[in-house]
Amino acid sequence: MRFLWAFLLALPLSAANAACLHYGPPNVMLTGHIIRGHLQTAPWYHAQHHINSDYYWSIKTAAPFCLPASGIGDMAVTDGRQAQVWPASSALMDRLDQFEGKTVQVTGHFMHTEIPHHHSYSIFSVSAIRVVHRVDP
């Protein structure tokens, strides 16, 4: 009987995790707005450390997302609404300002969060981006 109760109590959690996105798998699509954020460091710090800007790019998603924690240190996200964008190529990075403020669909994957000294929203590695004209609820 205890096993049955444990199973029944774990069932909603399993169903919720199944509906969540996951770290790692490719070809995940997110829809939202590309925004520019200011890094919380001293001015020109990143230029001195091989990074060419004092800002970063994110996507504010049209709908919340969740990511379950994993055994390798990934943090659980229960009500995600923003992810930092890491373009897969420098060519894509150079074009992100063209998408700022527009509704876009990005394709890529959530990167694992076990990255020393990096603190941000969830990190989404973008392999493709396109403008969309309508966001379905």
KERO-713550 format. One record per atom (N, C-alpha, C, O): residue in one letter; atom name; x, y, z. Coordinates in Angstrom, 3 decimals, always signed. Layout:
<sites>
> A_CA_X_Y_Z
...
</sites>
This chain:
<sites>
> M_N_+0.826_-1.202_+0.000
> M_CA_+0.000_+0.000_+0.000
> M_C_+0.871_+1.267_+0.000
> M_O_+0.542_+2.247_-0.669
> R_N_+1.981_+1.243_+0.753
> R_CA_+2.873_+2.409_+0.766
> R_C_+3.427_+2.687_-0.632
> R_O_+3.542_+3.836_-1.059
> F_N_+3.770_+1.597_-1.334
> F_CA_+4.291_+1.752_-2.692
> F_C_+3.262_+2.434_-3.590
> F_O_+3.611_+3.295_-4.397
> L_N_+2.006_+2.051_-3.451
> L_CA_+0.944_+2.639_-4.262
> L_C_+0.821_+4.130_-3.980
> L_O_+0.694_+4.921_-4.915
> W_N_+0.856_+4.534_-2.702
> W_CA_+0.770_+5.955_-2.359
> W_C_+1.970_+6.727_-2.898
> W_O_+1.817_+7.828_-3.426
> A_N_+3.164_+6.151_-2.765
> A_CA_+4.367_+6.815_-3.281
> A_C_+4.268_+6.990_-4.792
> A_O_+4.635_+8.037_-5.326
> F_N_+3.774_+5.968_-5.475
> F_CA_+3.608_+6.036_-6.920
> F_C_+2.600_+7.117_-7.298
> F_O_+2.852_+7.908_-8.207
> L_N_+1.459_+7.156_-6.607
> L_CA_+0.414_+8.132_-6.919
> L_C_+0.869_+9.563_-6.639
> L_O_+0.503_+10.484_-7.368
> L_N_+1.663_+9.750_-5.588
> L_CA_+2.154_+11.090_-5.272
> L_C_+3.220_+11.547_-6.267
> L_O_+3.321_+12.740_-6.551
> A_N_+4.010_+10.625_-6.795
> A_CA_+5.064_+10.973_-7.751
> A_C_+4.522_+11.172_-9.162
> A_O_+5.182_+11.809_-9.983
> L_N_+3.363_+10.655_-9.458
> L_CA_+2.798_+10.727_-10.802
> L_C_+2.621_+12.157_-11.303
> L_O_+3.029_+12.445_-12.428
> P_N_+2.030_+13.073_-10.519
> P_CA_+1.904_+14.451_-11.037
> P_C_+3.255_+15.090_-11.324
> P_O_+3.376_+15.840_-12.292
> L_N_+4.281_+14.815_-10.509
> L_CA_+5.609_+15.367_-10.730
> L_C_+6.192_+14.825_-12.036
> L_O_+6.804_+15.575_-12.796
> S_N_+6.008_+13.533_-12.300
> S_CA_+6.502_+12.933_-13.544
> S_C_+5.800_+13.536_-14.744
> S_O_+6.439_+13.821_-15.757
> A_N_+4.502_+13.734_-14.646
> A_CA_+3.744_+14.322_-15.748
> A_C_+4.197_+15.755_-15.996
> A_O_+4.311_+16.185_-17.144
> A_N_+4.457_+16.494_-14.918
> A_CA_+4.914_+17.877_-15.072
> A_C_+6.278_+17.912_-15.744
> A_O_+6.509_+18.747_-16.619
> N_N_+7.192_+17.018_-15.353
> N_CA_+8.515_+16.977_-15.977
> N_C_+8.435_+16.591_-17.442
> N_O_+9.233_+17.066_-18.250
> A_N_+7.488_+15.739_-17.794
> A_CA_+7.334_+15.332_-19.197
> A_C_+6.926_+16.527_-20.058
> A_O_+7.302_+16.595_-21.229
> A_N_+6.166_+17.465_-19.500
> A_CA_+5.721_+18.643_-20.241
> A_C_+6.821_+19.701_-20.331
> A_O_+6.726_+20.624_-21.140
> C_N_+7.856_+19.576_-19.515
> C_CA_+8.945_+20.542_-19.507
> C_C_+9.877_+20.332_-20.690
> C_O_+9.924_+19.257_-21.288
> L_N_+10.614_+21.383_-21.009
> L_CA_+11.718_+21.271_-21.956
> L_C_+12.884_+20.641_-21.203
> L_O_+12.819_+20.490_-19.983
> H_N_+13.948_+20.273_-21.909
> H_CA_+15.072_+19.616_-21.246
> H_C_+16.383_+20.212_-21.704
> H_O_+16.483_+20.751_-22.807
> Y_N_+17.403_+20.111_-20.838
> Y_CA_+18.744_+20.547_-21.189
> Y_C_+19.331_+19.586_-22.218
> Y_O_+19.191_+18.370_-22.089
> G_N_+19.985_+20.132_-23.234
> G_CA_+20.739_+19.305_-24.157
> G_C_+20.113_+18.974_-25.494
> G_O_+20.751_+19.213_-26.519
> P_N_+18.876_+18.426_-25.552
> P_CA_+18.359_+18.012_-26.862
> P_C_+18.299_+19.178_-27.853
> P_O_+17.907_+20.286_-27.488
> P_N_+18.696_+18.920_-29.131
> P_CA_+18.690_+19.980_-30.143
> P_C_+17.293_+20.253_-30.688
> P_O_+16.331_+19.550_-30.377
> N_N_+17.212_+21.282_-31.498
> N_CA_+15.994_+21.644_-32.231
> N_C_+14.813_+22.022_-31.351
> N_O_+13.661_+21.783_-31.714
> V_N_+15.096_+22.610_-30.200
> V_CA_+14.046_+23.182_-29.355
> V_C_+13.699_+24.538_-29.954
> V_O_+14.588_+25.272_-30.387
> M_N_+12.407_+24.877_-29.982
> M_CA_+11.980_+26.174_-30.514
> M_C_+11.339_+27.000_-29.410
> M_O_+10.482_+26.516_-28.671
> L_N_+11.761_+28.243_-29.310
> L_CA_+11.173_+29.212_-28.389
> L_C_+10.688_+30.400_-29.198
> L_O_+11.319_+30.786_-30.182
> T_N_+9.566_+30.981_-28.786
> T_CA_+9.040_+32.180_-29.423
> T_C_+9.008_+33.290_-28.386
> T_O_+8.606_+33.073_-27.243
> G_N_+9.434_+34.478_-28.792
> G_CA_+9.441_+35.615_-27.880
> G_C_+10.099_+36.821_-28.525
> G_O_+10.153_+36.937_-29.749
> H_N_+10.601_+37.722_-27.677
> H_CA_+11.226_+38.962_-28.135
> H_C_+12.699_+38.969_-27.756
> H_O_+13.060_+38.620_-26.632
> I_N_+13.544_+39.367_-28.694
> I_CA_+14.974_+39.514_-28.430
> I_C_+15.187_+40.849_-27.725
> I_O_+14.718_+41.889_-28.187
> I_N_+15.900_+40.807_-26.602
> I_CA_+16.190_+42.030_-25.853
> I_C_+17.689_+42.084_-25.549
> I_O_+18.372_+41.063_-25.483
> R_N_+18.163_+43.298_-25.369
> R_CA_+19.566_+43.524_-25.006
> R_C_+19.611_+43.863_-23.516
> R_O_+18.828_+44.680_-23.032
> G_N_+20.526_+43.232_-22.804
> G_CA_+20.702_+43.512_-21.381
> G_C_+22.105_+44.018_-21.115
> G_O_+23.031_+43.719_-21.870
> H_N_+22.264_+44.770_-20.064
> H_CA_+23.575_+45.311_-19.708
> H_C_+24.235_+44.398_-18.689
> H_O_+23.622_+44.017_-17.692
> L_N_+25.483_+44.053_-18.946
> L_CA_+26.233_+43.201_-18.029
> L_C_+26.490_+43.944_-16.727
> L_O_+26.697_+45.158_-16.728
> Q_N_+26.477_+43.237_-15.655
> Q_CA_+26.682_+43.834_-14.336
> Q_C_+28.155_+43.751_-13.944
> Q_O_+28.513_+43.088_-12.970
> T_N_+28.991_+44.421_-14.701
> T_CA_+30.428_+44.446_-14.426
> T_C_+30.940_+45.860_-14.634
> T_O_+30.195_+46.754_-15.035
> A_N_+32.207_+46.046_-14.359
> A_CA_+32.824_+47.355_-14.573
> A_C_+32.849_+47.664_-16.071
> A_O_+32.979_+46.754_-16.889
> P_N_+32.724_+48.948_-16.434
> P_CA_+32.785_+49.308_-17.856
> P_C_+34.070_+48.789_-18.499
> P_O_+35.141_+48.844_-17.893
> W_N_+33.962_+48.301_-19.689
> W_CA_+35.069_+47.798_-20.508
> W_C_+35.718_+46.529_-19.965
> W_O_+36.721_+46.075_-20.518
> Y_N_+35.179_+45.950_-18.909
> Y_CA_+35.751_+44.710_-18.353
> Y_C_+35.788_+43.607_-19.408
> Y_O_+36.805_+42.934_-19.573
> H_N_+34.691_+43.428_-20.113
> H_CA_+34.620_+42.338_-21.075
> H_C_+35.500_+42.580_-22.292
> H_O_+36.020_+41.627_-22.873
> A_N_+35.675_+43.831_-22.686
> A_CA_+36.567_+44.121_-23.807
> A_C_+38.004_+43.746_-23.455
> A_O_+38.776_+43.347_-24.326
> Q_N_+38.358_+43.873_-22.193
> Q_CA_+39.700_+43.505_-21.749
> Q_C_+39.866_+42.000_-21.620
> Q_O_+40.989_+41.503_-21.527
> H_N_+38.765_+41.277_-21.615
> H_CA_+38.809_+39.827_-21.425
> H_C_+38.259_+39.088_-22.643
> H_O_+37.571_+38.076_-22.508
> H_N_+38.565_+39.600_-23.827
> H_CA_+38.264_+38.924_-25.097
> H_C_+36.781_+38.825_-25.421
> H_O_+36.382_+37.951_-26.191
> I_N_+35.978_+39.673_-24.870
> I_CA_+34.561_+39.727_-25.221
> I_C_+34.309_+41.129_-25.731
> I_O_+34.737_+42.098_-25.105
> N_N_+33.624_+41.257_-26.851
> N_CA_+33.569_+42.541_-27.529
> N_C_+32.389_+43.433_-27.158
> N_O_+32.059_+44.346_-27.915
> S_N_+31.749_+43.197_-26.024
> S_CA_+30.631_+44.073_-25.685
> S_C_+30.413_+44.128_-24.179
> S_O_+30.900_+43.281_-23.430
> D_N_+29.682_+45.129_-23.762
> D_CA_+29.294_+45.272_-22.368
> D_C_+27.817_+44.956_-22.196
> D_O_+27.195_+45.404_-21.233
> Y_N_+27.254_+44.194_-23.112
> Y_CA_+25.852_+43.799_-23.022
> Y_C_+25.710_+42.341_-23.439
> Y_O_+26.653_+41.725_-23.936
> Y_N_+24.524_+41.807_-23.228
> Y_CA_+24.232_+40.436_-23.633
> Y_C_+22.849_+40.422_-24.273
> Y_O_+22.092_+41.385_-24.151
> W_N_+22.525_+39.331_-24.953
> W_CA_+21.226_+39.173_-25.607
> W_C_+20.424_+38.104_-24.895
> W_O_+20.971_+37.106_-24.426
> S_N_+19.108_+38.326_-24.819
> S_CA_+18.196_+37.348_-24.229
> S_C_+16.941_+37.255_-25.081
> S_O_+16.668_+38.110_-25.923
> I_N_+16.194_+36.202_-24.839
> I_CA_+14.854_+36.087_-25.405
> I_C_+13.877_+36.070_-24.247
> I_O_+13.996_+35.253_-23.334
> K_N_+12.904_+36.983_-24.286
> K_CA_+11.781_+36.957_-23.343
> K_C_+10.699_+36.144_-24.014
> K_O_+10.152_+36.554_-25.038
> T_N_+10.386_+34.996_-23.447
> T_CA_+9.487_+34.068_-24.115
> T_C_+8.036_+34.498_-24.006
> T_O_+7.627_+35.126_-23.029
> A_N_+7.265_+34.149_-25.028
> A_CA_+5.845_+34.474_-25.069
> A_C_+5.070_+33.658_-24.035
> A_O_+4.043_+34.107_-23.526
> A_N_+5.560_+32.473_-23.730
> A_CA_+4.917_+31.600_-22.743
> A_C_+5.991_+31.104_-21.774
> A_O_+7.144_+30.927_-22.170
> P_N_+5.631_+30.879_-20.521
> P_CA_+6.624_+30.366_-19.575
> P_C_+7.077_+28.956_-19.953
> P_O_+6.348_+28.210_-20.607
> F_N_+8.281_+28.608_-19.534
> F_CA_+8.813_+27.269_-19.778
> F_C_+9.366_+26.706_-18.477
> F_O_+9.634_+27.448_-17.532
> C_N_+9.532_+25.412_-18.434
> C_CA_+10.155_+24.778_-17.281
> C_C_+11.248_+23.838_-17.763
> C_O_+11.194_+23.299_-18.869
> L_N_+12.239_+23.658_-16.904
> L_CA_+13.357_+22.752_-17.151
> L_C_+13.586_+21.957_-15.871
> L_O_+13.815_+22.557_-14.821
> P_N_+13.532_+20.631_-15.923
> P_CA_+13.785_+19.855_-14.709
> P_C_+15.273_+19.824_-14.382
> P_O_+16.114_+19.888_-15.279
> A_N_+15.591_+19.726_-13.103
> A_CA_+16.982_+19.573_-12.673
> A_C_+17.477_+18.211_-13.129
> A_O_+16.689_+17.289_-13.338
> S_N_+18.783_+18.094_-13.279
> S_CA_+19.342_+16.797_-13.667
> S_C_+20.449_+16.415_-12.705
> S_O_+20.847_+17.207_-11.851
> G_N_+20.931_+15.220_-12.847
> G_CA_+21.973_+14.714_-11.968
> G_C_+23.324_+15.342_-12.183
> G_O_+24.219_+15.142_-11.361
> I_N_+23.519_+16.103_-13.266
> I_CA_+24.838_+16.677_-13.524
> I_C_+24.941_+18.135_-13.086
> I_O_+25.876_+18.832_-13.481
> G_N_+24.013_+18.595_-12.290
> G_CA_+24.115_+19.941_-11.742
> G_C_+23.243_+20.987_-12.389
> G_O_+23.324_+22.158_-12.018
> D_N_+22.408_+20.613_-13.347
> D_CA_+21.524_+21.591_-13.970
> D_C_+20.483_+22.078_-12.982
> D_O_+19.908_+21.289_-12.232
> M_N_+20.241_+23.379_-12.983
> M_CA_+19.254_+23.942_-12.073
> M_C_+17.846_+23.737_-12.613
> M_O_+17.617_+23.749_-13.822
> A_N_+16.911_+23.549_-11.690
> A_CA_+15.505_+23.428_-12.074
> A_C_+14.945_+24.826_-12.332
> A_O_+15.235_+25.768_-11.595
> V_N_+14.149_+24.945_-13.375
> V_CA_+13.461_+26.197_-13.704
> V_C_+11.979_+25.860_-13.749
> V_O_+11.556_+25.026_-14.549
> T_N_+11.188_+26.503_-12.897
> T_CA_+9.769_+26.172_-12.839
> T_C_+8.893_+27.154_-13.594
> T_O_+7.812_+26.785_-14.051
> D_N_+9.337_+28.403_-13.736
> D_CA_+8.523_+29.422_-14.397
> D_C_+9.431_+30.330_-15.227
> D_O_+9.454_+31.545_-15.032
> G_N_+10.181_+29.725_-16.156
> G_CA_+11.125_+30.487_-16.959
> G_C_+10.419_+31.398_-17.952
> G_O_+9.463_+30.995_-18.614
> R_N_+10.896_+32.608_-18.043
> R_CA_+10.323_+33.567_-18.988
> R_C_+11.393_+34.297_-19.784
> R_O_+11.089_+35.121_-20.646
> Q_N_+12.653_+33.984_-19.484
> Q_CA_+13.753_+34.629_-20.193
> Q_C_+14.942_+33.674_-20.219
> Q_O_+15.201_+32.967_-19.245
> A_N_+15.656_+33.660_-21.331
> A_CA_+16.861_+32.851_-21.468
> A_C_+17.919_+33.675_-22.164
> A_O_+17.638_+34.354_-23.152
> Q_N_+19.140_+33.619_-21.649
> Q_CA_+20.232_+34.313_-22.313
> Q_C_+20.542_+33.590_-23.614
> Q_O_+20.583_+32.360_-23.654
> V_N_+20.760_+34.356_-24.679
> V_CA_+20.991_+33.801_-26.011
> V_C_+22.492_+33.750_-26.277
> V_O_+23.191_+34.756_-26.161
> W_N_+22.976_+32.561_-26.633
> W_CA_+24.357_+32.382_-27.078
> W_C_+24.310_+31.885_-28.511
> W_O_+24.062_+30.700_-28.733
> P_N_+24.543_+32.754_-29.496
> P_CA_+24.504_+32.317_-30.894
> P_C_+25.572_+31.268_-31.183
> P_O_+26.668_+31.314_-30.625
> A_N_+25.245_+30.335_-32.047
> A_CA_+26.156_+29.246_-32.389
> A_C_+27.281_+29.709_-33.313
> A_O_+28.270_+28.994_-33.476
> S_N_+27.152_+30.886_-33.920
> S_CA_+28.197_+31.380_-34.818
> S_C_+28.382_+32.882_-34.623
> S_O_+27.483_+33.578_-34.151
> S_N_+29.552_+33.360_-34.992
> S_CA_+29.797_+34.804_-34.887
> S_C_+28.959_+35.566_-35.911
> S_O_+28.591_+36.716_-35.672
> A_N_+28.654_+34.938_-37.047
> A_CA_+27.800_+35.585_-38.054
> A_C_+26.409_+35.848_-37.484
> A_O_+25.831_+36.911_-37.711
> L_N_+25.884_+34.893_-36.754
> L_CA_+24.566_+35.075_-36.123
> L_C_+24.648_+36.120_-35.016
> L_O_+23.727_+36.920_-34.855
> M_N_+25.725_+36.121_-34.262
> M_CA_+25.918_+37.117_-33.203
> M_C_+25.921_+38.523_-33.784
> M_O_+25.346_+39.440_-33.198
> D_N_+26.559_+38.693_-34.920
> D_CA_+26.647_+40.013_-35.550
> D_C_+25.299_+40.504_-36.069
> D_O_+25.138_+41.699_-36.317
> R_N_+24.329_+39.606_-36.238
> R_CA_+23.014_+39.979_-36.765
> R_C_+21.945_+40.138_-35.692
> R_O_+20.831_+40.554_-36.009
> L_N_+22.244_+39.825_-34.439
> L_CA_+21.198_+39.850_-33.408
> L_C_+20.550_+41.213_-33.246
> L_O_+19.358_+41.288_-32.949
> D_N_+21.300_+42.292_-33.431
> D_CA_+20.695_+43.618_-33.270
> D_C_+19.573_+43.859_-34.269
> D_O_+18.708_+44.698_-34.019
> Q_N_+19.561_+43.144_-35.401
> Q_CA_+18.472_+43.269_-36.378
> Q_C_+17.154_+42.726_-35.827
> Q_O_+16.081_+43.089_-36.309
> F_N_+17.235_+41.860_-34.823
> F_CA_+16.038_+41.226_-34.273
> F_C_+15.584_+41.856_-32.963
> F_O_+14.556_+41.459_-32.415
> E_N_+16.324_+42.823_-32.456
> E_CA_+15.991_+43.413_-31.157
> E_C_+14.579_+43.981_-31.156
> E_O_+14.220_+44.780_-32.021
> G_N_+13.775_+43.558_-30.171
> G_CA_+12.414_+44.039_-30.015
> G_C_+11.389_+43.354_-30.897
> G_O_+10.189_+43.570_-30.726
> K_N_+11.832_+42.536_-31.835
> K_CA_+10.898_+41.858_-32.740
> K_C_+10.480_+40.506_-32.150
> K_O_+11.187_+39.921_-31.329
> T_N_+9.320_+40.033_-32.588
> T_CA_+8.873_+38.701_-32.197
> T_C_+9.580_+37.698_-33.100
> T_O_+9.482_+37.770_-34.325
> V_N_+10.287_+36.770_-32.483
> V_CA_+11.091_+35.814_-33.235
> V_C_+10.838_+34.388_-32.739
> V_O_+10.303_+34.158_-31.655
> Q_N_+11.244_+33.464_-33.574
> Q_CA_+11.300_+32.061_-33.170
> Q_C_+12.765_+31.659_-33.279
> Q_O_+13.377_+31.775_-34.340
> V_N_+13.316_+31.185_-32.169
> V_CA_+14.698_+30.733_-32.161
> V_C_+14.708_+29.214_-32.043
> V_O_+13.864_+28.621_-31.371
> T_N_+15.676_+28.603_-32.706
> T_CA_+15.858_+27.160_-32.645
> T_C_+17.240_+26.902_-32.070
> T_O_+18.206_+27.581_-32.420
> G_N_+17.328_+25.924_-31.193
> G_CA_+18.611_+25.604_-30.578
> G_C_+18.428_+24.628_-29.442
> G_O_+17.588_+23.731_-29.507
> H_N_+19.226_+24.808_-28.390
> H_CA_+19.116_+23.930_-27.225
> H_C_+19.495_+24.675_-25.948
> H_O_+20.268_+25.633_-25.974
> F_N_+18.938_+24.217_-24.838
> F_CA_+19.312_+24.757_-23.534
> F_C_+20.644_+24.149_-23.137
> F_O_+20.802_+22.928_-23.126
> M_N_+21.592_+25.000_-22.813
> M_CA_+22.907_+24.527_-22.401
> M_C_+22.852_+24.095_-20.939
> M_O_+22.092_+24.648_-20.144
> H_N_+23.655_+23.114_-20.602
> H_CA_+23.746_+22.684_-19.206
> H_C_+24.239_+23.858_-18.372
> H_O_+25.046_+24.660_-18.843
> T_N_+23.760_+23.964_-17.141
> T_CA_+24.051_+25.142_-16.314
> T_C_+25.263_+24.982_-15.427
> T_O_+25.558_+25.882_-14.641
> E_N_+25.961_+23.903_-15.515
> E_CA_+27.152_+23.690_-14.691
> E_C_+28.342_+24.407_-15.334
> E_O_+29.260_+23.769_-15.849
> I_N_+28.312_+25.746_-15.294
> I_CA_+29.371_+26.562_-15.880
> I_C_+29.958_+27.421_-14.758
> I_O_+29.263_+28.291_-14.233
> P_N_+31.203_+27.202_-14.382
> P_CA_+31.791_+27.968_-13.272
> P_C_+31.798_+29.470_-13.540
> P_O_+32.091_+29.905_-14.654
> H_N_+31.488_+30.231_-12.555
> H_CA_+31.559_+31.696_-12.568
> H_C_+30.616_+32.360_-13.561
> H_O_+30.796_+33.535_-13.880
> H_N_+29.630_+31.647_-14.052
> H_CA_+28.670_+32.274_-14.964
> H_C_+27.302_+32.229_-14.303
> H_O_+26.784_+31.156_-13.992
> H_N_+26.731_+33.389_-14.097
> H_CA_+25.420_+33.477_-13.462
> H_C_+24.491_+34.235_-14.394
> H_O_+24.733_+35.402_-14.704
> S_N_+23.443_+33.587_-14.835
> S_CA_+22.511_+34.235_-15.746
> S_C_+21.182_+33.519_-15.663
> S_O_+20.988_+32.607_-14.860
> Y_N_+20.276_+33.956_-16.510
> Y_CA_+19.072_+33.189_-16.726
> Y_C_+19.492_+31.883_-17.384
> Y_O_+20.686_+31.638_-17.558
> S_N_+18.571_+31.075_-17.738
> S_CA_+18.885_+29.875_-18.502
> S_C_+19.611_+30.303_-19.780
> S_O_+19.367_+31.390_-20.305
> I_N_+20.486_+29.459_-20.266
> I_CA_+21.285_+29.784_-21.447
> I_C_+20.780_+28.955_-22.622
> I_O_+20.703_+27.729_-22.543
> F_N_+20.436_+29.638_-23.710
> F_CA_+19.905_+28.981_-24.895
> F_C_+20.873_+29.191_-26.050
> F_O_+21.079_+30.323_-26.487
> S_N_+21.465_+28.119_-26.547
> S_CA_+22.371_+28.188_-27.687
> S_C_+21.531_+28.207_-28.963
> S_O_+20.823_+27.245_-29.262
> V_N_+21.614_+29.301_-29.707
> V_CA_+20.756_+29.510_-30.880
> V_C_+21.483_+29.100_-32.157
> V_O_+22.579_+29.582_-32.441
> S_N_+20.861_+28.208_-32.920
> S_CA_+21.423_+27.806_-34.209
> S_C_+20.687_+28.475_-35.373
> S_O_+21.232_+28.574_-36.472
> A_N_+19.450_+28.934_-35.138
> A_CA_+18.675_+29.619_-36.184
> A_C_+17.694_+30.585_-35.534
> A_O_+17.242_+30.376_-34.408
> I_N_+17.377_+31.642_-36.266
> I_CA_+16.423_+32.639_-35.770
> I_C_+15.626_+33.167_-36.953
> I_O_+16.163_+33.352_-38.046
> R_N_+14.334_+33.409_-36.723
> R_CA_+13.505_+33.997_-37.783
> R_C_+12.430_+34.857_-37.134
> R_O_+11.985_+34.587_-36.018
> V_N_+12.024_+35.891_-37.848
> V_CA_+10.972_+36.799_-37.376
> V_C_+9.622_+36.122_-37.610
> V_O_+9.382_+35.535_-38.665
> V_N_+8.762_+36.212_-36.626
> V_CA_+7.378_+35.745_-36.786
> V_C_+6.469_+36.935_-36.543
> V_O_+6.820_+37.841_-35.787
> H_N_+5.320_+36.941_-37.170
> H_CA_+4.435_+38.103_-37.100
> H_C_+3.352_+37.974_-36.070
> H_O_+2.694_+38.960_-35.737
> R_N_+3.147_+36.773_-35.550
> R_CA_+2.072_+36.580_-34.601
> R_C_+2.497_+35.563_-33.564
> R_O_+3.162_+34.579_-33.884
> V_N_+2.111_+35.802_-32.317
> V_CA_+2.395_+34.868_-31.235
> V_C_+1.087_+34.255_-30.794
> V_O_+0.199_+34.964_-30.321
> D_N_+0.952_+32.951_-30.941
> D_CA_-0.257_+32.279_-30.481
> D_C_-0.181_+32.044_-28.988
> D_O_+0.867_+31.652_-28.476
> P_N_-1.293_+32.281_-28.272
> P_CA_-1.269_+32.094_-26.815
> P_C_-1.137_+30.640_-26.438
> P_O_-1.102_+30.310_-25.253
</sites>
